[in-house]
Amino acid sequence: MRKAVVEFIGTFFLVLTIGCTGIAAGAGVIPPLAIGAILMVMIFAGGHVSGAHYNPAVTLGVYMRGRLPTSDLVPYWTAQIGGALAAAALVVYHRGEAPAVFEPNVGKAFSAELLYTFALVWVVLNVATAKGNAGNSFYGLAIGFTVLAGAFSVGNISGGAFNPAVAVGAMALHMLPWHLVWLYLVANMLAAAAAATTFKLVNPEDR
């Protein structure tokens, strides 16, 4: 339960920041910086309790890597989606829905989400679960900056979710279209599985 609470809180503030900066500031440098920063600090805050995934794709990657029990999968995913929807509801209360739905090109968006979700999960597995980096103090910064780089690079192509919970929260805010929910779920989870598989191939001794 305490792990699920931490996952709820972290995902809540991540989506709250996305909703508030995306609606209030629009395009520009502020949203990616704020999103990368809130993810970084929430990872440092909750990493010692739940691992600070705040992302169903990261949870899948950590599970496939062998660092999460099967019994934690559904509670993590439920808490993450719940936190995203709760944040979306609060953003709507404070600011209203987004003025326009971002309609990405399906092929380009799928590619962007696949690549940068792979990068995100790859970084998480290497800085937060690898034996060679055990006890490091930079894991939150590395993960936050990966999302920051992805948001700057392909935010205008896919919306820069890299996270099924973020995608669902953005759809609840009408920032992304509901009919493309499959794109984010498939691309993000496929990328997570690919990152976990690659990690195990590159680090066969790190079990």
DOROGU-459453 format. One record per residue (C-alpha): x, y negated, z; residue in three letters. Coordinates in steps of 0.2 Angstrom, whole numbers, plus 5000, padded with zeros to 4 digits. Each point is the difference from the previous one (the first is absolute). Last residue first. Layout:
<atoms>
XYZala
...
</atoms>
This chain:
<atoms>
510450534937arg
501449894995asp
501150134992glu
499150004983pro
500249814999asn
499849954982val
498750144996leu
499149965016lys
499949814996phe
499550044983thr
498550105006thr
499549875012ala
500149864987ala
499050104987ala
498750045013ala
499949815005ala
499949954981ala
498650124998leu
499149935015met
500249824994asn
499550034981ala
498550115004val
499349895014leu
500449844991tyr
499250054983leu
498550095008trp
499549845008val
499849924983leu
498149995000his
500149905016trp
500849854992pro
501449915009leu
499949845010met
498250035004his
500350005018leu
499550185002ala
501150034985met
501549925009ala
499750115015gly
499850164990val
501749954991ala
500849975016val
499550175007ala
500650084984pro
501749925001asn
501249944987phe
498849854999ala
500949884988gly
498549934991gly
500550114985ser
500849884988ile
500149845009asn
500750085015gly
501350094990val
501649925004ser
499749885014phe
498850135009ala
501350144997gly
501449895008ala
499049965015leu
499550185002val
501850065000thr
500449855011phe
498850065013gly
500850184999ile
501849945002ala
499649885014leu
499050135010gly
501450134998tyr
501449885005phe
500450055018ser
500750174996asn
499750145013gly
500150144987ala
500749954983asn
501050154996gly
498650115007lys
498749934987ala
498349965007thr
499949815001ala
501349934987val
499950144987asn
498250055002leu
499349825000val
501149954986val
499450144989trp
498249965005val
500249824995leu
500950044983ala
498750134996phe
498649885004thr
501049884988tyr
500150114986leu
498250085000leu
499249835004glu
500849924985ala
499750154988ser
498150005005phe
499949824998ala
500750004983lys
498950144994gly
498449935008val
500249824995asn
499649905016pro
498349925004glu
500349885014phe
498249965007val
499749815002ala
499649885014pro
500650125014ala
498650035013glu
499749895014gly
501249915011arg
499850045018his
498650134999tyr
500650074984val
501850015008val
499350095015leu
499150134990ala
501650034990ala
500950035016ala
498850135006ala
500050094983leu
501950015000ala
500150065018gly
498750134997gly
501050064984ile
501650015011gln
499150085015ala
499250134989thr
501650044991trp
501050025016tyr
498650115008pro
499950114984val
501950034999leu
500450025019asp
499550185001ser
501150054986thr
501549955010pro
501149864994leu
501950004997arg
500150144987gly
500449904984arg
498350054994met
499249915015tyr
501149854999val
499549984981gly
498250025004leu
500149885014thr
500949884989val
498550024987ala
498749975013pro
500849835005asn
500249925017tyr
501550125003his
500649935016ala
500950165007gly
498650025012ser
500749945017val
501849954997his
499649924983gly
498649895007gly
500749835003ala
501550014988phe
498850064987ile
498849865004met
501449874998val
500550064983met
498350024993leu
499649825006ile
501549944992ala
499850094983gly
498249934999ile
500449835005ala
501449994987leu
499050084987pro
498549885003pro
501149845001ile
500950014984val
498749954988gly
498350064994ala
498549965011gly
500349915017ala
498450025009ala
499350154992ile
501650104999gly
500749945016thr
498450045010cys
499750174992gly
501850065000ile
500249945018thr
498550095006leu
500550164990val
501750015009leu
499249955016phe
498750145000phe
501350134993thr
501149975015gly
498550005013ile
499250164993phe
501750094999glu
500349955018val
498350065005val
500350174990ala
501650035010lys
499249965016arg
498650134996met
</atoms>
